[in-house]
Amino acid sequence: MAKSGALDLATGIGGKIQKTEVESAVDQYEKYHSDFGGDEEARKTNYSDMVNKYYDLATSFYEFGWGESFHFAPRWKGESLRESIKRHEHFLALQLCLRRGMKVLDVGCGIGGPLREIARFSSVSITGLNNNEYQITRGTELNRLVGLDGSCSFVKADFMRMPFPDNNFDAIYAIEATCHAPDALGCYKEIFRVLKPGQCFAAYEWCMTEHYNPKNESHKKVKAEIEIGDGLPDIRSTNQCLDALKQAGFEVIWEKDLAIDSPLPWYLPLDTRHFSLSSFRLTTLGRLITRTMVKTLEFVGLAPQGSVRVSSFLEKAAEGLLEGGRKEIFTPMYFFLVRKPVLDS
Ligand SMILES: C[S@@+](CC[C@H](N)C(=O)[O-])C[C@H]1O[C@@H](n2cnc3c(N)ncnc32)[C@H](O)[C@@H]1O
């Protein structure tokens, strides 16, 4: 079970960072971003420190609001948020034709919500790769609780330098994770290297769409809000990702922004006009209650100093995501299925 109580939220803030260091970690994290004088180059050079600080600070909020899977999904009418998230995970498994006996890699696996769902859905063994130690500790515990510790495991490493031999996996997927890479080509090349020839990689990427105009100030503001609120060095366009995949050597089987056909908008859970009991903590009222609760817990010393500031930059992320979704300049579900060609001998 995901940690979803108020006390779990409070005590988890900061992850592996010492509780007395949380406030200064927030300072350091914020300084990477443009609102606080930071620039893209510094974010790219120090991506590992920036992203790890972000997930140490934010993971317990994610678990509290989203559960075990930290991603969006297209939404059908009559479907709950949880159902849509599961279906989005199954879609990847089906696109990759996962089946018993395959050795699969989940790149940037969070606390392993999708990994556990896909491992059970497709009867495969999955290795979750993640650079954040706190999330791996949580994921290992959750795997053990559902009896998947024998077939699934985690490896702590950077997806820009994976500790795996060449041609090692039968399938690879990434869900809303490779957007943290300082350079898409470098990351896709690593994935290409460890995938067996003839096998496939599928992902959901966070991207700016063709409607994004880098000269439009309100568009730039949305992009910056998403970057600071979600620990991203620089959000790439769908075309930049597609070019990087081809340059890395992949054959593109198909690609599509799944947000375009989603019957209900993917950002519905964050929409100020939307109310839902099943995803209450993500609604405007739910977020306001969480913020007040975190303030109280920080005041009485149960949550570390700096917790309210974490909750504030996550609020900023929600606002940026919502605006980006409404303006159709941003998507968290640019899907692609690509294959590593079999070389002629
Ligand atoms: C938004 S979360 C998505 C997690 C998971 N895929 C899910 O859907 O629940 C992004 C994940 O990417 C991981 N990540 C970011 N940069 C990484 C890197 N350089 N190497 C490995 N993992 C990374 C983060 O630690 C986090 O677990």
Ligand as a Chemical Component Dictionary entry (heavy atoms), coordinates in Angstrom:
data_LIG
# 
_chem_comp.id                   LIG 
_chem_comp.type                 NON-POLYMER 
_chem_comp.pdbx_formal_charge   0 
_chem_comp.three_letter_code    LIG 
# 
loop_
_chem_comp_atom.comp_id 
_chem_comp_atom.atom_id 
_chem_comp_atom.alt_atom_id 
_chem_comp_atom.type_symbol 
_chem_comp_atom.charge 
_chem_comp_atom.model_Cartn_x 
_chem_comp_atom.model_Cartn_y 
_chem_comp_atom.model_Cartn_z 
_chem_comp_atom.pdbx_ordinal 
LIG C1  C1  C 0  7.665  11.398 -12.815 1  
LIG S1  S1  S 1  8.637  10.120 -12.151 2  
LIG C2  C2  C 0  7.892  8.772  -13.010 3  
LIG C3  C3  C 0  8.077  7.512  -12.274 4  
LIG C4  C4  C 0  7.429  6.264  -12.868 5  
LIG N1  N1  N 0  7.808  6.063  -14.244 6  
LIG C5  C5  C 0  5.933  6.310  -12.716 7  
LIG O1  O1  O 0  5.268  6.554  -13.723 8  
LIG O2  O2  O -1 5.444  6.096  -11.600 9  
LIG C6  C6  C 0  10.255 10.224 -12.931 10 
LIG C7  C7  C 0  11.268 9.227  -12.434 11 
LIG O3  O3  O 0  12.489 9.317  -13.192 12 
LIG C8  C8  C 0  13.591 9.111  -12.302 13 
LIG N2  N2  N 0  14.798 9.734  -12.867 14 
LIG C9  C9  C 0  14.986 11.028 -13.168 15 
LIG N3  N3  N 0  16.227 11.229 -13.659 16 
LIG C10 C10 C 0  16.843 10.023 -13.659 17 
LIG C11 C11 C 0  18.140 9.588  -14.062 18 
LIG N4  N4  N 0  19.050 10.428 -14.535 19 
LIG N5  N5  N 0  18.427 8.267  -13.973 20 
LIG C12 C12 C 0  17.518 7.384  -13.487 21 
LIG N6  N6  N 0  16.256 7.758  -13.078 22 
LIG C13 C13 C 0  15.933 9.055  -13.170 23 
LIG C14 C14 C 0  13.145 9.821  -11.028 24 
LIG O4  O4  O 0  13.931 9.460  -9.918  25 
LIG C15 C15 C 0  11.686 9.362  -10.977 26 
LIG O5  O5  O 0  11.619 8.107  -10.380 27 
# 
loop_
_chem_comp_bond.comp_id 
_chem_comp_bond.atom_id_1 
_chem_comp_bond.atom_id_2 
_chem_comp_bond.value_order 
_chem_comp_bond.pdbx_ordinal 
LIG C1  S1  SING 1  
LIG S1  C2  SING 2  
LIG S1  C6  SING 3  
LIG C2  C3  SING 4  
LIG C3  C4  SING 5  
LIG C4  N1  SING 6  
LIG C4  C5  SING 7  
LIG C5  O1  DOUB 8  
LIG C5  O2  SING 9  
LIG C6  C7  SING 10 
LIG C7  O3  SING 11 
LIG C7  C15 SING 12 
LIG O3  C8  SING 13 
LIG C8  N2  SING 14 
LIG C8  C14 SING 15 
LIG N2  C9  SING 16 
LIG N2  C13 SING 17 
LIG C9  N3  DOUB 18 
LIG N3  C10 SING 19 
LIG C10 C11 SING 20 
LIG C10 C13 DOUB 21 
LIG C11 N4  SING 22 
LIG C11 N5  DOUB 23 
LIG N5  C12 SING 24 
LIG C12 N6  DOUB 25 
LIG N6  C13 SING 26 
LIG C14 O4  SING 27 
LIG C14 C15 SING 28 
LIG C15 O5  SING 29 
# 
